[in-house]
Amino acid sequence: MFVINWSEVFDEIDTNGNGKIEYQEFFDYFKDMFPSVSKEVVEKDLKGLDLNNDGVVIKEEFIKLMSQDTLKDPEDIKNAFKKFDVDKSGYLTTEELNEAMKTLCMDISGADTQAIIKSAMKDGKIDYKEFVDIAMNL
């Protein structure tokens, strides 16, 4: 079992360390992960996280909302798989999965990754369908 540490994700996005995620920080973070993301999409997502409508997202808002829904949108899952499939093989290797988990600030050890891979498939790598199954069960 693995858990995303949303506090660490927040700290990674909050590059200026002021305890608030501002638009440019949010945009830069997602642009790095998903190069084709538009400013409008990021702005909409940030507004969805901004519970008190003050234009920034504090850690409590971020953790509360992110804990509720992780990688459930099919387009997000597809984009995440493409991002994590570094060698563009159509599969995630153990190394790629480990890097994906680190990128998402998941508390997971290499042994846990191996257990996930073994439970998802038999050939030592994860294809897109298997990745979707895993993502939908986070």
Beta strands, then each sheet from edge to edge (+ up, - down):
strand 1: 3-4
strand 2: 20-21
strand 3: 57-58
strand 4: 91-92
strand 5: 106-107
strand 6: 126-127
sheet 1: 1+ 5-
sheet 2: 2+ 3-
sheet 3: 4+ 6-
end
